[in-house]
Amino acid sequence: MSGKPTSFQQYSETAPLKKVIIGRYEGYRSVEAYTELVNESQKRGLPTEAELQPEFEGFRDALEKEGVEVLAPDYVGKFVYDQLTPRDLGVVVGNRFVLCNMARPSRRYEAAGIFKYLLEVEGKEPNILLPPSNDILLEGGDIIVDKGCIFVGLSQRTNRAGFEFLKEQFGDNFEVIPVHCRGLAEGEDVLHLDCTFNPVGEGLALIYPQGFRDIPPAIIDKYDWIEVNAAEQARLATNVLSLCPDTLISRNHPECLRVNRAMREAGLRVIELPFDAAPSTGGSFRCCSLPLVRR
């Protein structure tokens, strides 16, 4: 796709991906004084820019080979040390972009890096929605748009007020479904919904059942499951990025290989890429991408 886009567009998690923002590795942790550990996995150690570079360049190359237009955030400044995971900044629902209120203060400035891409999109106004209160917490990793539904993870980062905001804005056109994720207090570390549930293909989903307090009937009714175990979930085997209904990108990590094989057996084309540095901060391919247009 080239030229000025006419609108945002996303109605399905697996529709053909045409335009996406991926994470920026340049400038990562350039000023250590501003580093804030925002999730448990980061306590095990943070990557270097040199480790991130080949993986993000490989990610970009793979997307472009599949015909996807790839963008990257502008550098925001030294006080935003991490621009690796733009997924949490917002989400496209239908033809509108929801700019999220993120829970961690150090992340709220990241959105400045993508403003130019949002402002160049034409279309019917208002096509960019802003939560009207700081009490409304939303992060894009908790929001999955698929099969006429908006699944909203109630998690460590998205609260009930965030769910109610999405229901108020989109409830006339989508079924807005709360999904309760298990957090640290419940013996799990499901940071976002896409760490425990992710649609793939036409009617499949990667699911880590222990990551839910309870599984909504819509997930049970609408999807066949490929179950992910605890070791696979810890390596973000659920956090794949669909490029179209039959193709996706996944890690080639040993703990992801069984899940990748199961997806292939289900008829999907799985592009396996080395991606270890970014996941050490808590996010894999879905976290490190923000789709703007899916046809």
N, C-alpha and C positions, 0 to 999 in steps of 0.2 A: 504494500500500500504506500502511496506517495501523495504529496500535496497536502493542502490544509484539510484536516478532518472536519466532517460536518457534524459529528456528535460523538459522545461516548456511547458505548453499546456493550451490554453484557446481560444475557438472560440465562446462560448455562455455564457451568464450570468447565465443560469440555467442548464447547463450541470452538470453531477455528479461531485461533489467536492471531490477530493482525497487528496489534500495536501494544507494546509493553515497556514499562520502566523497570530496569533491573538495578540492583544495588551498586553503589559507588565504593570501590576499594581504595581509590586514591585519597590520601589524607587520613586514612584510618588511624585513630589513636595518635594523631600528630602532636597533641599536647596532653601528656599523661595526667596533668593536674585536673583535667575535666572528665576523666574516665569515671563512669558510674557503672557498677555491676548491676544489671537490671534483671538477671535471672540466675537460677542455681547453677546451670551448666557452665556459666562463665567463671565460676570459682575454680574450675579445674584448669584454667589457663586460657589466655587469649592469643589469637594468631597474630602474625606480623603482616604488614602490607605486602612483603615479598612472597609470603605464602598464599595470600589471597589473589594476587595478580593473575597467575596462570589459570586458576580455577574460574574466575569471573570472565576472563577473556575466552576461555573454552566454552563457557555458558553462552556468551554473546555469539560466538561463531556458530554454535549448534542451532541457536534460534534463527540467525540470519540465513543459514543453509535451508531452513524450513520455510523461508519466506516471511518471517516475522520482522516488523520494523522495531528496532531496539533503541531505547533512550536510556540515559543515565542522569541522575540528579546533578545539579550544580553543587559545587562545594559551598556549604553554608558558613562554616567558620570554625575556629578552634574549639569553641564550647560545645559543638556537636561532634563528638569523637567518632560516632558510628553511624554511617549511612548505608549499611549493608542490606537492611531488610525493609524496603519501602512498602511492602504489603500492608504494614500496620498503619500507614499514613492515611489510607482511604480505601474506598471500594466503589466500583461502578455497579449501580443497580438500575437495570433498564437503560435509560438514556441520561441518567444523572449520576454525578460524582458526589459521594458523601465524604467530606473531609472529617477525619476522626479526631476525637479528643483522647489523646493517649495518657495512660496512667502515670508514666514516669516523666517527671519534669524535663529531664535531659533530652527526651525524644521529641518534645512538642515543637521545637524549632526546626526539625528536619523537613517539615512540609515546605519551608521556604525554597528548598532545593528543587521542588517539582512544580512550583507555581507557574513557570512559563509554559509548561506543557498543558496545564489546566486552562490557562487563559487564552490559548490559541484555538481552543475547541469552540466551534460555533454551535448553533442549535438553539432550540427553544429555551428561553429563560423561565425560571431559574434552573440552570443545569448543574449548579454547584450548591450543595446543601451544607450548612454549618450548624452543628448542635447549638441550641440557644443558651446553654448553661454549662459551666465547668463541672457541675455535678453529673453530667451525662458522660460516662466513660465508654468509649468504643475503640476497638482496634481491629484492623482489617483481617487479621488472622482468625478472628472469631466470627467472620461473616462469610457465608457460602450461599451463593445465588444459583439455584438449580431446580429444574422440574417444577417451575411455578412457585417455588418456595424461597424464602430467605431464612436459612438456619442461622441462629444467633447464639453463639457460645456464651453462656454466663460463666465466667472464668476468673482467673486472677487479674484480668485486665479489662473486661467488659462487664458492666453492671446492669441491673434491672432497668435503670433509667435509660440506658443505651438501647436496650431491647424495645422499651416503650416508644422511644423516639422513632426507631425504624418502623415500628408497627403503625404509628400515627402517620408517617410520611408515605408508606408503601402498602399499607394494609388493604387498600381498595383493589390493588392489582396483583398482589402476591399474598400467599399464606405465610405469615411471619411466625416462626416457630422457635421458642426458647429451648436451648439444649444445655443442661447442667453438666459442667465438666468437673472432674475431681481434681482438687488442688493438693498442695503440700500437706495441709491439715488432715486430708483424707488418705494419706499414704501414696499419693500419685503426684506427678509433676507435669500436669497437662497445662502448659502455659496458654495455649490457644486451642480453639476447636479443631483447626486443621492439623493438630498433632494427634488427634484421635479419630478424625473422620474426614475423608476426602473422596468425592465422587471421581470415578474414572470410567472411560468408555461410554456406552449408551445407558447401561443400567446397573453398573457395578459401583462398589465403594470399598475403599480401604478403611477398615474399622479396627480400632483397639477397644474392645468392649469394656475393659476395666477402667477406661478413661471417662466413662459416663456415670453419673449417679443413676440415671435411668435413660433408656434409649427411646426417643420419641416414636410413636407409631408410624409417622411419615417416613422415617428412615427404614423402619422394618418393612413397610409396604412397598416403597419405591425402589429399593436397591437389593440386589444380591451382594453378598459380602465376600471379601477376601480378608480374613481375620489376621491381625498383626499381633504378635506376642510382645511381652514387656521389653525384651532385649531389642527387638526390631523397632519398637516405638521409641526407645531411648536414642536410637540412631536415626530417628526421623524418617523411617521407611514410609510413613503415611504422607510425608510432605513433598509429594511429587508435583510437577507442573504439567497439566494437559495442554497439548498444542492443537488437538482436534479430537474427535471422538475415538480415533484409533491409534493415536500417537501421544506419547508423553516422555518427559525427562525425569530420570531417577538417579540416585546415587549408585555407584558401583561398589559401595562398602560391603564387606562380607555379611554384615547383619541385614543387608537389604536384598541380597541375592535371591533368597527363597521367595520373597514377595514379588520381586521382578519376574521370576520364573512363573509364578502363579498368574501374573497378569499376561504374560506371553501365552500361556496355555489357554487363557480366556480369549485370545485372538488379538491382543493389543501389541503394538510395536513399541518397545521400550528402548529409549536411547539412554544408555548408561554413561555417566560422566564422573570423573574424579571430582569430588567436592567434599573436602574434609575440614578446611579452614573455617569457612562460614558456619557450618553446623556446630563447631565447637563453641560458637557464641549463642547457639540456641535456634538457628533457623536454616532450613535447606531450600530447595528450589522454589517452593511456593512462597515461602517467607521472603525470599530474595527477589521477588518479581511482583509488579503491580500492573495487571492488565487494564488497558484503557479501551480497547476495542476487541470484541469477539463477535464474529459474524454469525 
